[in-house]
Amino acid sequence: MLGRNIARKMARHGLAIAATALLGGLLSTALVRLAPGFDVDEAELDPHLNSESVRALRQARLDQHNIFRFSVRRTETWALHSRWANR
C-alpha cells in the first residue's frame, strides 16, 4: 500500500514537471514568434532584390506563422540533430 502511494506521487509529480516543461516551451515559442522583427529576414533589406524576390523570401517562411507548427518543426529539428539522437 505504501509503495503504491509513493509510485502515484512520483508519477503525478513527473507528469506535472513534464506538463510544466511543455507549457514553458510553448509559451517561450509564442514569445519569440510574436517578438518584433521575427518575421523579417535581413535579406529583405538588400537593395538589389526586387519586390518579387522579397515576396518569394516571405513565402518561404509562411510555415513559421502558425505557432504550433513552428514549435513542432523546431522540436523535430532539435531531436534529429541533437547529440542525443546521434548516439
Backbone as CSV, one residue per row, in Angstrom:
resi,resn,N_x,N_y,N_z,CA_x,CA_y,CA_z,C_x,C_y,C_z
1,MET,0.821,-1.197,0.000,0.000,0.000,0.000,0.864,1.260,0.000
2,LEU,1.876,1.284,0.846,2.755,2.446,0.927,3.534,2.628,-0.370
3,GLY,3.936,1.511,-1.001,4.657,1.578,-2.265,3.808,2.163,-3.381
4,ARG,2.538,1.850,-3.387,1.628,2.395,-4.405,1.469,3.906,-4.260
5,ASN,1.341,4.356,-3.012,1.182,5.792,-2.776,2.420,6.556,-3.236
6,ILE,3.570,6.021,-2.972,4.811,6.672,-3.396,4.903,6.684,-4.915
7,ALA,4.546,5.566,-5.538,4.586,5.488,-7.001,3.604,6.478,-7.622
8,ARG,2.428,6.599,-7.039,1.439,7.552,-7.561,1.931,8.989,-7.419
9,LYS,2.513,9.298,-6.258,3.035,10.648,-6.046,4.162,10.950,-7.033
10,MET,5.024,9.981,-7.241,6.128,10.186,-8.179,5.605,10.374,-9.597
11,ALA,4.607,9.584,-9.984,4.026,9.717,-11.318,3.335,11.063,-11.477
12,ARG,2.610,11.477,-10.451,1.916,12.760,-10.510,2.908,13.923,-10.614
13,HIS,3.974,13.860,-9.834,4.982,14.918,-9.900,5.738,14.882,-11.228
14,GLY,5.980,13.693,-11.732,6.639,13.576,-13.036,5.785,14.167,-14.148
15,LEU,4.480,13.895,-14.113,3.571,14.483,-15.098,3.483,15.992,-14.952
16,ALA,3.508,16.476,-13.724,3.465,17.924,-13.501,4.723,18.592,-14.059
17,ILE,5.861,17.956,-13.876,7.118,18.501,-14.417,7.088,18.491,-15.937
18,ALA,6.618,17.390,-16.526,6.549,17.302,-17.985,5.574,18.330,-18.547
19,ALA,4.420,18.502,-17.899,3.437,19.489,-18.361,3.979,20.907,-18.233
20,THR,4.702,21.176,-17.162,5.302,22.496,-16.977,6.349,22.773,-18.052
21,ALA,7.162,21.774,-18.365,8.177,21.944,-19.405,7.524,22.161,-20.772
22,LEU,6.476,21.414,-21.064,5.781,21.570,-22.341,5.125,22.944,-22.444
23,LEU,4.450,23.357,-21.404,3.809,24.666,-21.402,4.848,25.784,-21.498
24,GLY,5.954,25.635,-20.782,7.021,26.629,-20.860,7.612,26.716,-22.255
25,GLY,7.770,25.576,-22.905,8.281,25.572,-24.271,7.337,26.251,-25.234
26,LEU,6.038,25.967,-25.106,5.049,26.606,-25.980,4.976,28.111,-25.737
27,LEU,5.020,28.516,-24.478,4.968,29.947,-24.184,6.212,30.675,-24.672
28,SER,7.378,30.070,-24.496,8.596,30.720,-24.978,8.614,30.783,-26.503
29,THR,8.100,29.751,-27.168,7.990,29.791,-28.625,7.045,30.900,-29.054
30,ALA,5.936,31.053,-28.338,4.988,32.115,-28.676,5.623,33.488,-28.480
31,LEU,6.385,33.668,-27.409,7.038,34.953,-27.177,8.050,35.276,-28.266
32,VAL,8.825,34.282,-28.655,9.801,34.504,-29.725,9.088,34.794,-31.029
33,ARG,8.046,34.048,-31.324,7.321,34.215,-32.580,6.625,35.566,-32.663
34,LEU,6.130,36.061,-31.542,5.398,37.323,-31.535,6.301,38.538,-31.318
35,ALA,7.594,38.322,-31.142,8.524,39.422,-30.917,8.651,40.281,-32.175
36,PRO,8.870,41.572,-31.994,9.050,42.440,-33.159,10.269,42.011,-33.975
37,GLY,10.091,41.962,-35.266,11.205,41.625,-36.145,11.374,40.149,-36.410
38,PHE,10.541,39.302,-35.825,10.688,37.861,-36.054,10.467,37.508,-37.514
39,ASP,9.534,38.172,-38.133,9.132,37.824,-39.495,9.960,38.531,-40.568
40,VAL,11.006,39.232,-40.166,11.817,39.971,-41.125,13.143,39.244,-41.319
41,ASP,13.494,39.065,-42.569,14.778,38.451,-42.909,15.726,39.557,-43.340
42,GLU,16.969,39.462,-42.948,17.928,40.506,-43.319,18.120,40.586,-44.837
43,ALA,17.830,39.508,-45.535,17.943,39.528,-46.996,16.910,40.470,-47.622
44,GLU,15.806,40.737,-46.907,14.799,41.653,-47.425,15.322,43.083,-47.513
45,LEU,16.355,43.393,-46.762,16.917,44.738,-46.768,17.903,44.956,-47.902
46,ASP,18.209,43.900,-48.639,19.152,44.005,-49.752,18.541,44.864,-50.862
47,PRO,19.179,45.981,-51.204,18.600,46.862,-52.224,18.638,46.263,-53.632
48,HIS,19.395,45.199,-53.825,19.490,44.576,-55.143,18.314,43.653,-55.441
49,LEU,17.531,43.320,-54.426,16.381,42.428,-54.630,15.164,43.228,-55.078
50,ASN,14.444,42.668,-56.018,13.207,43.316,-56.440,12.049,42.824,-55.570
51,SER,10.877,43.372,-55.770,9.734,43.033,-54.918,9.328,41.571,-55.062
52,GLU,9.536,41.000,-56.222,9.201,39.590,-56.432,10.115,38.674,-55.601
53,SER,11.374,39.020,-55.518,12.310,38.231,-54.712,11.983,38.337,-53.234
54,VAL,11.630,39.529,-52.789,11.243,39.718,-51.386,9.978,38.926,-51.091
55,ARG,9.037,38.920,-52.010,7.804,38.143,-51.839,8.119,36.651,-51.756
56,ALA,9.070,36.185,-52.564,9.462,34.773,-52.514,10.115,34.431,-51.181
57,LEU,10.903,35.346,-50.633,11.507,35.120,-49.314,10.421,35.008,-48.240
58,ARG,9.452,35.875,-48.314,8.368,35.837,-47.326,7.520,34.584,-47.476
59,GLN,7.295,34.159,-48.700,6.518,32.947,-48.961,7.222,31.716,-48.391
60,ALA,8.545,31.701,-48.434,9.307,30.559,-47.931,9.185,30.421,-46.418
61,ARG,8.821,31.507,-45.728,8.706,31.473,-44.272,7.273,31.395,-43.778
62,LEU,6.335,31.100,-44.627,4.927,31.079,-44.217,4.627,30.014,-43.169
63,ASP,5.367,28.914,-43.162,5.104,27.857,-42.183,5.422,28.295,-40.765
64,GLN,6.150,29.389,-40.604,6.500,29.872,-39.275,5.398,30.720,-38.651
65,HIS,4.350,31.038,-39.392,3.280,31.870,-38.855,2.407,31.108,-37.870
66,ASN,2.243,29.820,-38.054,1.473,29.004,-37.128,2.396,28.594,-35.983
67,ILE,2.092,29.040,-34.777,2.970,28.817,-33.629,3.126,27.333,-33.331
68,PHE,2.055,26.572,-33.410,2.143,25.153,-33.082,2.953,24.388,-34.127
69,ARG,2.726,24.689,-35.397,3.502,24.038,-36.459,4.974,24.433,-36.354
70,PHE,5.220,25.696,-36.038,6.582,26.179,-35.861,7.284,25.436,-34.724
71,SER,6.587,25.288,-33.591,7.215,24.623,-32.449,7.428,23.135,-32.713
72,VAL,6.519,22.492,-33.435,6.704,21.075,-33.771,7.904,20.905,-34.690
73,ARG,8.014,21.774,-35.687,9.165,21.682,-36.607,10.478,21.926,-35.886
74,ARG,10.512,22.907,-34.999,11.747,23.193,-34.252,12.103,22.022,-33.331
75,THR,11.090,21.421,-32.725,11.349,20.269,-31.857,11.858,19.090,-32.674
76,GLU,11.266,18.865,-33.845,11.749,17.785,-34.710,13.184,18.034,-35.137
77,THR,13.484,19.262,-35.516,14.844,19.603,-35.929,15.814,19.395,-34.779
78,TRP,15.428,19.834,-33.588,16.285,19.671,-32.428,16.496,18.190,-32.116
79,ALA,15.426,17.412,-32.191,15.515,15.986,-31.873,16.370,15.234,-32.891
80,LEU,16.266,15.609,-34.160,17.024,14.903,-35.188,18.495,15.288,-35.206
81,HIS,18.809,16.504,-34.795,20.179,16.984,-34.899,20.871,17.161,-33.558
82,SER,20.253,16.710,-32.500,20.886,16.854,-31.191,21.894,15.732,-30.963
83,ARG,22.669,15.923,-29.953,23.664,14.890,-29.617,22.991,13.599,-29.157
84,TRP,21.829,13.724,-28.542,21.144,12.536,-28.042,20.664,11.659,-29.187
85,ALA,20.244,12.258,-30.285,19.725,11.478,-31.408,20.847,10.758,-32.160
86,ASN,22.062,11.240,-32.046,23.174,10.671,-32.786,23.895,9.557,-32.046
87,ARG,23.379,9.183,-30.905,24.047,8.111,-30.129,23.547,6.765,-30.522
